[in-house]
Structures are given as C-alpha cells and as structure tokens.
C-alpha cells in the first residue's frame, strides 16, 4: 500500500467511525504530515482521494471538512487498480484541460490569476525537480478550480495521484520549461480570451507529450509513494 493510500484509509475509518463528524474540520496538512511521517504531496493525494469519494470537501485557504451524508464504500469512484499509460493520460488531459483553460478565461478572479502567475514563476525559480513538479501540479490543479465547475474539480481531485506522478516524470525530462507555456496561458486568461487560452493549453500539452515521448515506453502512472 502506498503512503497516500494508508493515510486515506485511516482518515476514512475515522470519518465512518464517527471520530470525525459531519462539518468537522480535518487536521491541517502540516499536522497530517507529522502524524503519518509523510510528505505534503502524499497527504494532498490522500485528501484528494477522499474528496473525490464525497467524504470531505476542501475549501481553499480554509481547510478540509467532513461532508454530511458521506457515501458508503460501495459507491466510491476510483481508478484504483486501473492500468493507465502516459499516452492515455495525456490524451485525457488534452480533452479536459483545453476546455478548462477556456472556462478559466471566463470565470477566474484576479486573485486566482495572480496565483497562477506566481506558481509559474515559482516553477521557474525552483532549484530541485521536486519543487518544479509541485509548482507544476499546483498550477494545473488551480486551473481546474478556476473553471468554477464542481464536476471538473471533483474529477481532478480523483486524478490527483496520477497528475502528481506525471508531473514528476515530466520535469525529469523538461525541467522548468513548462513555465513559459504557463505564462502564455495566464496572459490569455487575464485578457479574457477563451479561444487563445485553449490554443495555448493545447500547444503546451502537445509539446510536453512530444518531448517526453521516450517515457511512454518505460514509465507507467503509479500513485506516489514516500
């Protein structure tokens, strides 16, 4: 069992046993990192899995809260056990994120746009690949939030472990090259130009897919482990 799965299972047990009641705020990421001796990415992946299963709801800047009427395990939606290739996942991202960029251009507030730009520069300034991957992942997840579409947000939380793995693999080849494309996408969003934002996102994903093509034959998308 990967670390994030261990954390998710423990938190799920607490919710279903009543240790965490509906409406209650979960411990912070930092507290969970200390409790489980885990990385922040593993904790975030666990939180994302629980959010996708409808057990918790995360509010940016406030934390994660137990949802009322949490579903039973039989209704969980998960890719656990699925074999997903990098090519398959890139194609899915191209379908989803191209439209997401267009929606973000229509709906993102200025605070979100500023944060997207800062994440781009953060990726550019990063000295370690792990920091580049974290900023890259955060950029794409925030774009999904900027769509202001609840279904898109839920899907991206469910996909989060795979997104994390892909970003780690991508920066091992591309380094921080993606930040240039990110800034072009942000500029189009700030200009409220949906079509241009979609074009830049499609170009970004196509280029990344082409430049990391060699990994398609030697890598698969496993969930992160500490």
C-alpha positions in Angstrom: 0.0 0.0 0.0 1.3 3.4 -0.9 1.6 6.1 1.8 -1.2 8.2 0.5 -3.5 5.1 0.5 -2.6 4.4 4.1 -3.4 8.0 5.1 -6.7 8.0 3.1 -7.8 4.7 4.6 -7.0 5.9 8.2 -8.9 9.2 7.7 -11.8 7.3 6.1 -12.0 4.9 9.0 -12.1 7.9 11.4 -15.0 9.5 9.4 -17.0 6.3 9.3 -16.5 5.5 13.0 -17.6 9.0 14.0 -14.3 10.1 15.2 -14.6 12.9 12.7 -18.2 14.1 12.5 -20.0 15.9 9.5 -18.9 19.5 9.3 -15.8 18.9 11.4 -12.5 20.3 10.0 -9.8 17.8 9.4 -6.3 18.4 10.8 -4.1 20.6 8.7 -1.7 19.3 6.0 1.2 20.1 8.3 -0.4 18.1 11.2 -1.2 15.1 9.0 2.4 15.2 7.6 3.7 15.0 11.2 1.2 12.3 12.3 1.9 10.0 9.4 5.6 10.9 8.8 4.6 11.6 5.2 5.3 14.2 2.5 2.9 17.0 1.8 2.2 15.5 -1.7 1.2 12.2 -0.1 -1.1 14.0 2.3 -2.6 16.1 -0.5 -3.2 13.0 -2.6 -5.0 11.3 0.3 -7.2 14.4 0.8 -7.9 14.4 -3.0 -8.9 10.8 -3.0 -11.4 11.4 -0.1 -12.8 14.5 -1.7 -13.4 12.5 -5.0 -15.2 9.9 -2.9 -17.5 12.6 -1.5 -16.3 12.1 2.1 -14.8 15.5 2.5 -14.9 19.0 0.9 -11.8 21.2 0.6 -12.1 25.0 0.7 -9.0 26.9 -0.5 -7.4 28.8 2.4 -9.8 27.2 5.0 -9.1 23.5 5.0 -10.9 20.2 4.5 -14.2 19.4 6.2 -16.2 16.2 6.6 -19.3 16.1 4.3 -22.7 15.4 5.6 -24.2 12.1 4.4 -20.8 10.6 3.3 -21.3 7.7 0.8 -20.6 4.1 1.6 -17.5 2.4 0.1 -19.7 0.7 -2.5 -20.4 4.0 -4.2 -16.8 5.2 -4.4 -15.5 6.3 -7.8 -11.8 5.5 -8.2 -9.2 4.5 -10.7 -7.5 2.2 -8.2 -6.1 -0.8 -9.9 -6.6 0.6 -13.4 -3.6 0.4 -15.8 -3.2 3.9 -17.3 -0.5 4.7 -19.7 1.2 8.1 -20.1 -0.2 8.4 -23.6 -3.8 7.7 -22.4 -3.5 10.2 -19.6 -2.0 12.9 -21.8 -5.0 12.4 -24.2 -7.4 12.7 -21.3 -5.6 15.9 -20.0 -5.8 17.4 -23.5 -9.6 16.8 -23.7 -10.2 18.2 -20.2 -7.6 21.0 -19.7 -8.1 22.6 -23.1 -11.7 23.4 -22.2 -10.7 24.2 -18.6 -8.4 26.9 -19.8 -11.3 28.4 -21.8 -13.6 28.3 -18.8 -10.9 29.9 -16.6 -10.6 32.8 -19.0 -14.3 33.4 -18.5 -14.5 32.9 -14.7 -11.2 33.2 -12.9 -10.9 36.1 -10.5 -7.9 38.3 -10.4 -6.6 36.7 -7.2 -6.6 33.3 -8.9 -4.9 34.7 -12.0 -2.2 36.3 -9.8 -1.7 33.0 -8.0 -1.4 31.1 -11.4 1.3 33.6 -12.5 3.2 33.2 -9.2 3.1 29.4 -9.5 4.6 29.8 -13.0 7.5 31.9 -11.6 7.8 29.5 -8.7 8.4 26.7 -11.1 10.9 28.8 -12.9 12.8 29.6 -9.7 12.8 26.1 -8.3 16.2 24.5 -7.9 15.1 21.0 -7.3 12.9 18.8 -9.6 10.6 18.0 -6.7 9.9 21.7 -6.3 9.3 22.2 -10.0 6.9 19.3 -10.0 5.0 20.6 -7.0 4.5 24.0 -8.6 3.6 22.4 -12.0 1.0 20.3 -10.3 -0.4 23.2 -8.2 -0.8 25.3 -11.4 -2.9 22.7 -13.2 -5.0 21.9 -10.2 -5.7 25.6 -9.6 -6.7 26.0 -13.2 -9.3 23.2 -12.6 -10.5 25.2 -9.6 -10.7 28.3 -11.7 -13.2 26.6 -14.0 -15.7 27.0 -11.1 -17.2 23.7 -12.2 -17.9 21.3 -9.4 -17.7 18.2 -11.6 -14.3 19.2 -13.0 -13.0 19.9 -9.5 -14.1 16.5 -8.3 -12.6 14.7 -11.3 -9.3 16.5 -10.8 -9.2 15.5 -7.1 -9.7 11.9 -8.1 -7.0 12.2 -10.8 -4.6 13.9 -8.4 -2.2 11.0 -7.7 -1.8 10.4 -11.5 -1.3 14.1 -12.1 1.4 14.1 -9.5 3.2 11.2 -11.0 3.1 12.6 -14.5 4.5 16.0 -13.3 7.4 14.3 -11.6 8.2 12.3 -14.7 7.8 15.4 -17.0 10.2 17.6 -15.1 12.8 14.9 -15.0 13.0 15.5 -18.8 11.8 19.0 -19.3 12.9 20.7 -16.1 11.1 24.0 -15.7 10.5 24.6 -19.4 6.7 24.4 -18.9 6.7 27.7 -17.1 6.9 29.6 -20.4 3.8 27.9 -21.6 2.1 28.5 -18.3 2.7 32.3 -18.5 1.2 32.4 -22.0 -1.9 30.6 -20.7 -2.2 33.0 -17.8 -1.9 36.0 -20.1 -4.7 34.7 -22.3 -6.8 34.1 -19.2 -6.2 37.6 -17.9 -7.1 39.0 -21.3 -10.4 37.0 -21.0 -9.6 35.4 -24.4 -11.0 31.9 -24.1 -10.0 30.7 -27.5 -6.4 31.8 -27.1 -6.2 30.2 -23.7 -7.5 26.9 -25.2 -5.0 27.2 -28.0 -2.0 27.8 -25.7 -3.1 24.9 -23.4 -3.4 22.5 -26.3 0.0 23.6 -27.6 1.5 23.2 -24.1 0.2 19.6 -23.7 1.1 18.6 -27.3 4.6 19.8 -26.9 5.0 18.2 -23.5 3.7 14.9 -24.9 6.1 15.0 -27.8 9.1 15.9 -25.7 8.6 13.2 -23.2 7.6 10.6 -25.7 10.5 8.4 -24.7 9.0 7.9 -21.3 5.8 6.3 -22.8 7.8 3.1 -23.3 9.5 2.9 -19.9 7.1 4.5 -17.4 3.6 4.0 -16.2 1.5 6.2 -14.0 1.6 4.8 -10.4 0.4 6.7 -7.4 3.1 8.5 -5.4 4.9 6.7 -2.6 7.2 8.1 0.1 
